Amino acid sequence: MSPVALPGSGQNVPGFGDLPIWLVLIKVLLVFVFLVVMTLFAIVFERKVVGRMQNRIGPNRVGPWGTLQSLADGMKLAFKEEIIPVLADKAVYWLAPVVSAVPAFLAFSVIPFGPTVSMFGHRTPLQLTDLPVGVLVVFACSSLGVYGIVLSGWASGSTYPLLGGLRSAAQMISYEVAMGLSMVAVFLFAGTMSTSGIVSSQDHLWNVIPLIVSFCIYAISVVGETNRAPFDLAEAESELVGGFHTEYSSFKFAMFFLAEYINMITVSALATTLFLGGWRAPWPLSLWHGANAGWWPVLWFVGKVVAFIFVFVWLRGTLPRLRYDQFMHLGWKTLIPINLVWILAVTSIHVLRDRGWPAWKATVLPLGIVLLLIVVPALMAYEGYTARRLAAAAEDDEDAGREEPTFPIPPLDLRVPTSPVRREPVTAGLRGGATALDRTIDHGDTSDG
Amino acid sequence: MHEVLLAAGPLRHGTVPLGEAIAFWVLGPIALAGAIGMVLLRNAVHSALSLVATMGCLGAFYLIQQGPFLGLVQIIVYTGAIMILFLFVLMIVGRDASDSLVETLRGQRWAAALLGVGFALLVAIGIGRAVSPVTPTDLNSPNAGGNNVHSIAALLFTRYLFAFELTSALLIVAAVGAMVLAHVEREGPRPSQKRLARERIRSGRPQPLPGPGVLSQHNAIGTPALLPDGSVARESVMVGSMESQEERQALPTPSAGEGGFE
């Protein structure tokens, strides 16, 4: 996937492929540093924002306003004792965090940070590399990241991690389908799968406006894909202790932590690229001609990514965790069918426009047909389903009216047994009268700490 | 051997770009080691992981041989989805499950030998054709300007449309078949949460059954829990599918020395 491995420049997207090696290495380093710094930032940001949402201040001890908190946490994690369970499969246990973290970093290689700029005397795009199938690279990396979670769950040799790993595998594969389908409409609109091509196709109108349905489905499914609340069933602490990483400690745990946050940043960056105009300046700023040239676009890009991360944190601070079956129903029975119908409509609009139909006619006709033939019957079927369910619930209520069960409670005249007589603790050297213990208790908090 | 060296000629004489040569010599051994490991490793999960490594390397090979779409689809579909499902099944089977030495299918050795020989023949023919002097196709013109996907789509939906549709029909039949086989008809409507809660309260025992071995000296699954007064809680032991009260009553009472308060 590195640019070194791509022969010639014939198959590349124009602008890549004839760069000197040292410049590519500098770009690799910059992307790496960006991801690590963004992770440190995102952790503090999340804790501060969640704190404010819960009427707290959040971390405020380390560094100015607590900004260095995640650095301190990272140092602490790296120096902690590492405990490996006896039953762990050593090789796979070691491999899992690496498999989790490496694809997370790799995925960022195709994300465009900005337009072509001048860097050390070379004109080069602010993007590590691009392929004609750039978005699929991100997709492939996220599907490889599943291995890290599944393998860690299995290799720990413990029950809760195994359950967490299996759950998360099912969850991520299911939501990958919805996520992939929501990208299809973008590919149709842009006519390319390369990330730089998709950004340049949004110079007039961001994809989020015409493809609002795809954007919503993408935004929902990436929360499931990254195992974040309210879809964090893989590490549901109320059910599974810590899920797949229960048995991990020290630096290996830090790798999982890193991978989770980088994945969050990656899907935010991909959402920015696919739907929010990439590095292009938002509306009032875009009136200024210099906004989309030089190094300014990096700022707009990072701003959009941070805004998307804020939504992630907002969700976590607001919504309770879903039940597993409800979560799977949402993915398979709601998101995917809606997506398929939507793609059908978008494709029809696309084909009709290509045939030279006027824009409004080519838009209204397919949407009308889809509404009439698919959405309306589906809604009617859903109405029927709801009515049947309500009827069943009413039947249950009738059943309850006949014999109202009560929770078994103790009788009202229950005699509570008297407490056993307290025996005096026997201490060597102090017999009779008040003991040393009693005296400590009598004098309150003098011996505390 | 001579033919193999001939085929490797472009690699040795530098007509292959440096990056491609490096990628080939790094990934080739990994792919081979993965394939050998898949056959030789005892643990089923390790074996599956070796196969994952091989498939990932194959994807990278497609990438460096001017097939970016094919390479990434290989990684997404085979490495990402299908092998994960394999792993899923292997993990549910259990980490210590060993191979059964009893053959349940009659004549499977003969069938396996026949298929193996047939597959070896196919591979031999394929390699034979690869090392014979063939002119490699230049993909630069169909891939020019990032048109890789467009070229594949054009071929897939014109020249190979019939094969494509046939394959998709096969996949749909397989998916529907799996669904039909795994489908279980529900007897009567699904009880609502409200009804389940009421039935539980009516049963006179809303709390869960005590776990085995609670307050006892052992925590083995067959050791009954003890109530606070030291008597045996019979509901705490479930032997096989024995659920009814009568069957639990028939349990042997543990001897007096076992359990109880100290």
Interface residues (C-beta under 8 A of the other chain):
Chain A: M1 S2 P3 V4 A5 L6 P7 G8 G10 Q11 N12 V13 P14 D89 A91 V92 L95 L131 P132 V133 L136 V137 F139 A140 S143 L144 V146 Y147 V150 L151 G153 W154 G157 L162 G165 L166 A169 A170 I173 E176 T192 M193 S194 G197 A392 A393 D396 D397 D399 A400 E403 P405 T406 F407 P408
Chain B: V16 P17 L18 G19 E20 I22 A23 N43 V45 H46 L49 V52 G56 G59 A60 L63 I64 Q66 P68 F69 L72 V73 I75 I76 T79 G80 A81 I84 L85 L87 F88 M91 I92 R95 L139 N140 S141 N143 A144 G145 G146 N147 N148 V149 P189 S192 K194 R195 R198 I201 R202 G204 P206
